[in-house]
């Protein structure tokens, strides 16, 4: 994993981690970490783990029921290949959760 914990990873770094994780089964977390430390980087299988239940209080939509998430597709070398999901803390405005997965 990149050594600088308190910076956003580049699209290229994210893609290289997501592409190579299948060769490193020890990277994959089997259960959700409750309230992981700021700067933590965790890899989950979206099909097996409900990563959204992490114990933090995230901003809600206007309906007050669902979490407000921003979604976008990220490009690597001009090709959209990563899907990103960003969530903002309801308490601390500088605290975010960023989730990524490959589009293929």
C-alpha positions in Angstrom: 0.0 0.0 0.0 1.2 3.6 -0.5 3.2 4.9 2.4 1.5 8.4 2.6 -1.7 7.8 4.5 -3.2 11.3 4.5 -3.4 12.0 0.8 -5.8 10.9 -1.9 -4.4 8.0 -4.0 -4.1 8.6 -7.7 -6.4 6.7 -10.1 -3.3 4.7 -11.3 -2.5 3.6 -7.7 -6.1 2.6 -7.1 -6.3 0.6 -10.3 -3.0 -1.2 -9.6 -4.2 -2.2 -6.1 -7.6 -3.4 -7.4 -6.1 -5.3 -10.3 -3.4 -7.0 -8.2 -5.3 -7.9 -5.0 -6.3 -11.4 -6.3 -2.5 -12.3 -6.1 -2.5 -11.2 -2.5 -5.3 -13.0 -0.6 -3.9 -11.7 2.7 -4.9 -8.1 1.7 -8.6 -9.1 1.6 -10.6 -8.4 4.8 -13.2 -11.0 5.6 -15.3 -8.8 8.0 -16.1 -5.1 8.4 -13.8 -3.2 10.7 -15.8 -1.0 13.1 -14.7 2.6 13.1 -11.4 2.1 11.2 -8.7 4.7 11.9 -8.5 7.7 9.6 -6.2 6.9 6.6 -6.9 3.2 6.7 -7.0 1.3 3.5 -9.2 -1.8 3.5 -10.0 -4.3 0.7 -13.4 -6.0 0.8 -15.3 -8.2 -1.5 -18.5 -6.2 -2.2 -20.4 -9.4 -2.7 -19.5 -10.9 0.7 -19.1 -7.9 3.1 -21.5 -5.1 3.9 -18.7 -2.5 4.1 -21.2 0.4 4.7 -21.8 -0.7 8.2 -18.6 0.6 9.6 -19.9 2.4 12.8 -19.5 6.0 11.6 -22.2 8.6 11.2 -22.4 9.7 7.6 -24.4 12.6 6.0 -27.9 11.6 5.1 -30.0 12.6 2.1 -32.9 15.1 2.6 -35.2 12.2 3.3 -33.1 11.5 6.4 -33.1 7.7 5.8 -30.4 6.9 3.3 -26.7 8.0 3.3 -25.7 10.7 0.8 -23.2 9.2 -1.5 -21.4 10.8 -4.5 -20.7 8.4 -7.4 -18.3 8.8 -10.3 -16.4 6.9 -12.9 -12.6 7.5 -12.8 -10.3 7.3 -15.8 -6.9 5.6 -16.1 -4.9 6.5 -19.2 -8.1 8.0 -20.7 -10.3 5.0 -20.2 -13.1 4.8 -17.6 -12.2 1.7 -15.5 -12.9 2.5 -11.9 -16.1 3.3 -10.1 -15.8 5.6 -7.1 -18.2 6.3 -4.2 -17.6 9.1 -1.7 -19.3 9.7 1.6 -18.9 12.7 3.9 -19.0 12.6 7.7 -22.0 14.1 9.4 -19.8 15.3 12.3 -16.4 16.2 10.9 -16.4 17.8 7.5 -12.9 16.8 6.6 -13.5 13.1 7.2 -14.6 10.9 4.2 -15.0 7.3 3.1 -13.9 6.5 -0.4 -14.8 3.2 -2.0 -13.6 2.0 -5.4 -14.2 -1.0 -7.6 -13.3 -2.0 -11.1 -16.0 -1.6 -13.8 -15.1 -4.7 -15.8 
